[in-house]
Amino acid sequence: MEKFKEIIRQYPFVGFIIAFLFLMAVPSIFFTDIYQSHLASLICINIIVAAGLNIVKGYCGQVTVGHVGLYAVGSYTAGCMFMYLGSDLWLTLPAAIIVTAFFGVIMGVPSLRLEGPYLALATLGGAEAIRLFIENGEFFGSTYGISNISQPVIFGVAFDTPDKYYYIAMPIMLIAVYFSFSVLKSSVGRAFMAIREDQISAAASGINVKKYKLLAFILSAMFAGAAGAVYAHFPPGYIHPNNYTVIEMITFLAMVVLGGLGHIWGGIIGAVVITIVYDITRPLYQYQLFIFGLTIVFTILFMPKGIGGFIDKYFIDKRFKKKKTEDKKWSCLKQQN
């Protein structure tokens, strides 16, 4: 077991290959109907969003509430490219990432001068401005939305049902998670964490704070754009401005907070849990904002580091207990001798 852990530590992609093989088999083993595949695809999309939001909020410490607007940009970039150019996912996905990265710069500019609740209000205003612009623009389908967006085709096989589309959303999600791990374990990730802990100390250490703040917004926007494009092509291929409201933003925040800010694995667990809870509470639509608001409040009060922090604590305690046991054994042996 220790040897296996060492291999995973040295070659992280091996773990992702194992995860890919396992997730490929999940539908045939666990799913009993097509709706479960639909929900699994939504979970994959939300994991991509949560991984991106964790970069800017969890690692770089920027209080943004505008991620849903970037998600909408990604979706409508894909939707408009299909509507006017007939493009499929393989063209709309990279285009959505590039366009959303540009909007990430715009969303990140206020972070150069604003912090805390002021930055949150600025980004929330930006997200709502994007939604209203889409809702009132005939070019974007206005209040009718965009429908019949095509699903991808590979070697003549159309992934036009939720059970088939899962095999598109899942690999893209794994690539996004692997990319986020790679970034956050690099010097860029360490710069983000330095800024989160203390901006003045980070600047004094030679870190270009403004540059890395903008980079965090750009990277998180790219994740949101990718998720938005995947969502736009998700069967039945329909997007509407009402899919990108404050409730969705609170849902994304709940995923990251419940999972644990700065914990990618925690964010994944949070995305899984919140997506399922969101689906269960659909009949209580008028209370969803209240439910997710309470989730965030209680998580901050009773589990401030989220599920990820709880898991970290478990492994740290386990490691210390093991060390304590080894020290006890060693002291007993010394006494005997």
C-alpha positions in Angstrom: 0.0 0.0 0.0 2.8 2.4 0.9 4.5 1.6 -2.4 1.3 2.4 -4.3 1.0 5.7 -2.5 4.5 6.6 -3.4 3.9 5.8 -7.1 0.8 8.1 -7.0 2.7 10.8 -5.3 5.5 10.7 -7.9 3.3 10.1 -10.9 -0.1 11.8 -10.2 -1.4 11.0 -13.8 -1.4 7.3 -12.8 -4.1 8.1 -10.2 -6.1 10.0 -12.8 -5.9 7.0 -15.2 -7.2 4.7 -12.5 -10.0 7.2 -11.7 -10.8 7.4 -15.4 -11.1 3.6 -15.7 -13.2 3.4 -12.6 -15.6 6.2 -13.7 -15.9 4.6 -17.1 -17.3 1.5 -15.4 -19.6 3.4 -12.9 -22.7 3.7 -15.2 -22.9 0.0 -16.0 -22.3 -1.0 -12.4 -24.3 1.6 -10.4 -26.8 3.4 -12.6 -30.3 2.0 -13.0 -31.9 4.6 -15.2 -31.0 7.4 -17.6 -31.7 10.2 -15.1 -28.8 9.0 -12.9 -26.5 9.5 -15.9 -28.0 13.0 -16.4 -27.2 13.8 -12.7 -23.7 12.4 -13.0 -23.0 14.6 -16.0 -24.3 17.6 -14.1 -22.0 16.7 -11.2 -19.0 16.5 -13.6 -19.9 20.0 -15.0 -20.2 21.4 -11.5 -16.9 19.9 -10.4 -15.2 21.8 -13.2 -16.8 25.1 -12.0 -15.9 24.3 -8.3 -12.3 23.5 -9.3 -12.0 26.9 -11.0 -13.7 28.8 -8.2 -11.4 27.2 -5.7 -8.4 28.6 -7.5 -9.5 32.3 -7.2 -11.3 32.0 -3.9 -9.8 29.1 -2.0 -6.1 29.5 -3.1 -5.8 33.2 -4.0 -8.2 34.4 -1.4 -10.2 36.7 -3.6 -13.9 37.1 -2.6 -15.7 36.7 -5.9 -19.4 36.2 -6.4 -19.4 36.6 -10.2 -18.4 33.1 -11.3 -21.9 32.4 -12.6 -21.5 35.3 -15.1 -18.4 33.7 -16.5 -20.2 30.3 -16.6 -22.9 32.1 -18.7 -20.3 33.6 -21.0 -18.9 30.1 -21.7 -22.4 28.7 -22.3 -23.5 31.5 -24.6 -20.3 31.5 -26.5 -20.9 27.8 -27.4 -24.6 28.4 -28.0 -24.1 31.4 -30.3 -21.3 29.6 -32.2 -23.7 26.7 -32.8 -26.6 29.0 -33.7 -24.7 31.2 -36.2 -21.9 29.0 -37.4 -23.1 25.5 -36.8 -20.0 24.6 -34.7 -19.9 21.5 -32.5 -18.4 21.0 -29.0 -14.8 20.5 -30.3 -14.8 24.0 -31.7 -17.0 25.8 -29.1 -15.1 24.4 -26.1 -11.7 26.1 -26.9 -13.5 29.2 -28.1 -15.5 29.4 -24.9 -12.3 29.0 -22.8 -10.6 31.9 -24.7 -13.6 34.3 -24.6 -14.2 33.6 -20.9 -10.5 34.2 -20.1 -10.9 37.7 -21.6 -14.0 38.3 -19.4 -11.9 36.9 -16.5 -9.5 39.8 -17.0 -12.4 42.3 -16.9 -13.8 40.6 -13.7 -10.4 40.6 -12.1 -9.5 44.3 -12.7 -11.6 45.4 -9.6 -9.5 43.0 -7.4 -6.5 45.3 -8.0 -8.2 48.0 -5.9 -11.0 46.3 -4.0 -11.1 43.6 -1.3 -13.5 41.7 0.8 -17.2 42.6 0.5 -16.5 45.5 -1.9 -14.9 43.0 -4.4 -17.8 40.6 -3.8 -20.4 43.3 -4.7 -18.4 44.4 -7.8 -18.2 40.8 -9.1 -21.8 40.1 -8.3 -22.8 43.3 -10.2 -20.6 42.1 -13.1 -22.3 38.7 -13.2 -25.8 40.2 -13.1 -24.9 42.7 -15.8 -23.8 39.8 -18.0 -27.1 37.9 -17.4 -29.2 41.0 -18.1 -27.3 41.8 -21.2 -27.9 38.3 -22.5 -31.6 38.3 -21.5 -32.2 41.6 -23.3 -30.1 40.9 -26.4 -31.8 39.4 -29.5 -28.5 38.2 -30.7 -28.4 35.8 -27.7 -31.9 34.5 -28.1 -33.2 37.0 -25.5 -35.7 35.5 -23.1 -36.3 32.5 -25.4 -32.8 31.1 -24.9 -31.0 29.0 -27.4 -32.4 25.5 -28.1 -31.4 22.4 -30.1 -27.7 22.9 -29.6 -26.0 19.9 -31.1 -24.2 17.1 -29.2 -20.7 15.9 -30.1 -20.1 13.1 -32.6 -17.1 10.8 -32.4 -16.4 8.3 -35.2 -20.0 8.5 -36.3 -21.4 7.9 -32.7 -23.7 10.8 -31.5 -23.5 11.5 -27.8 -27.0 12.8 -27.8 -28.5 11.2 -24.6 -27.5 11.7 -21.0 -26.1 8.2 -20.6 -23.8 8.7 -23.6 -22.9 12.4 -22.8 -21.5 11.3 -19.5 -18.6 9.9 -21.4 -17.9 13.4 -22.8 -18.4 15.3 -19.5 -16.4 12.9 -17.3 -13.1 13.0 -19.2 -13.2 16.8 -19.5 -13.8 17.0 -15.8 -10.8 14.8 -15.1 -8.6 16.9 -17.4 -9.8 20.1 -15.6 -9.1 18.6 -12.1 -5.6 17.3 -13.2 -4.8 20.8 -14.7 -5.9 22.5 -11.4 -3.7 20.2 -9.4 -0.7 20.8 -11.7 -1.2 24.6 -11.5 -1.6 24.7 -7.7 1.4 22.5 -7.0 3.6 24.8 -9.2 5.3 28.1 -8.3 2.1 29.8 -9.5 0.0 28.0 -6.9 2.5 28.9 -4.2 2.3 32.5 -5.2 -1.5 32.3 -5.0 -1.3 30.9 -1.4 1.2 33.6 -0.4 -1.2 36.3 -1.6 -4.1 34.6 0.3 -2.2 34.6 3.5 -0.7 38.1 3.4 -0.6 40.4 0.3 2.0 42.8 1.8 4.3 39.9 2.8 3.9 38.4 -0.6 4.8 41.7 -2.3 7.8 42.0 0.0 8.9 38.5 -1.1 9.0 39.7 -4.7 5.7 38.3 -5.9 3.9 40.5 -8.4 0.5 40.6 -6.5 -1.5 42.4 -9.3 -0.2 40.0 -11.9 -1.1 36.8 -9.9 -4.5 38.2 -8.9 -5.4 38.7 -12.5 -3.9 35.3 -13.4 -6.1 33.6 -10.7 -9.2 35.3 -12.2 -8.2 34.2 -15.8 -7.5 30.6 -14.8 -10.8 30.3 -12.9 -12.6 31.9 -15.8 -11.2 29.4 -18.2 -12.6 26.6 -16.0 -16.0 28.3 -15.9 -15.9 28.8 -19.7 -15.1 25.1 -20.2 -18.0 24.0 -17.9 -20.3 26.5 -19.6 -19.6 25.1 -23.1 -20.0 21.5 -21.9 -23.3 22.5 -20.3 -24.5 24.2 -23.4 -24.1 21.0 -25.4 -25.6 18.9 -22.6 -28.8 17.1 -23.9 -31.3 18.4 -24.7 -29.0 21.3 -25.7 -31.0 24.2 -24.3 -29.7 27.3 -22.4 -31.6 30.2 -20.9 -30.7 33.3 -18.9 -32.5 31.9 -15.9 -29.9 29.1 -15.7 -27.4 31.7 -14.5 -29.0 33.5 -11.5 -27.9 34.3 -8.0 -29.3 30.9 -6.8 -26.7 29.2 -9.1 -24.0 31.4 -7.8 -24.9 30.6 -4.2 -24.9 26.9 -5.2 -21.4 27.1 -6.6 -20.2 28.9 -3.4 -21.9 26.3 -1.3 -19.9 23.6 -3.1 -16.6 25.3 -2.4 -17.3 26.3 1.2 -18.8 22.8 2.1 -15.9 21.1 0.4 -13.3 23.4 2.0 -11.7 26.5 0.6 -8.3 25.6 -0.8 -9.0 21.9 -1.0 -9.5 20.5 -4.5 -10.7 17.1 -3.3 -13.0 18.7 -0.8 -14.4 20.9 -3.7 -15.1 17.7 -5.7 -17.0 16.2 -2.7 -18.8 19.4 -2.1 -19.9 19.6 -5.8 -21.2 16.0 -5.6 -23.2 16.6 -2.4 -24.6 20.0 -3.3 -25.6 18.9 -6.9 -27.6 16.0 -5.4 -29.1 18.3 -2.7 -30.0 20.9 -5.3 -31.7 18.2 -7.4 -33.7 16.9 -4.4 -34.8 20.4 -3.4 -36.1 21.4 -6.8 -39.8 21.1 -5.7 -38.9 23.6 -3.0 -37.5 26.1 -5.5 -38.6 29.1 -3.4 -36.6 27.9 -0.4 -33.4 26.9 -2.2 -31.6 30.1 -1.6 -32.5 29.8 2.1 -31.4 26.2 2.2 -28.0 26.8 0.6 -27.5 30.0 2.6 -28.0 28.0 5.8 -25.6 25.3 4.5 -22.9 27.9 4.1 -23.5 29.5 7.5 -23.5 26.2 9.4 -20.5 25.0 7.5 -18.5 28.1 8.5 -19.7 27.9 12.1 -19.2 24.2 12.8 -16.8 23.0 10.1 -14.9 26.2 9.0 -12.4 24.3 6.9 -15.1 22.2 5.2 -15.0 18.5 4.3 -11.5 18.9 2.9 -10.2 20.3 6.2 -12.0 17.5 8.1 -10.2 14.9 5.9 -6.9 16.7 6.4 -7.3 16.6 10.2 -8.2 12.9 10.1 -5.0 12.0 8.2 -2.8 14.4 10.3 -4.2 12.9 13.6 -3.6 9.4 12.2 0.0 10.2 11.3 0.6 11.7 14.8 -1.0 8.7 16.5 1.2 6.4 14.4 4.3 8.4 15.3 3.3 8.4 19.0 2.8 4.6 19.0 6.3 4.2 17.3 7.9 6.5 19.9 6.2 4.5 22.8 7.5 1.3 21.4 11.0 2.7 21.0 11.0 4.0 24.6 9.8 0.7 25.9 12.6 -1.1 24.0 15.2 1.4 25.4 13.9 0.7 29.0 14.1 -3.0 28.5 17.7 -2.7 27.3 
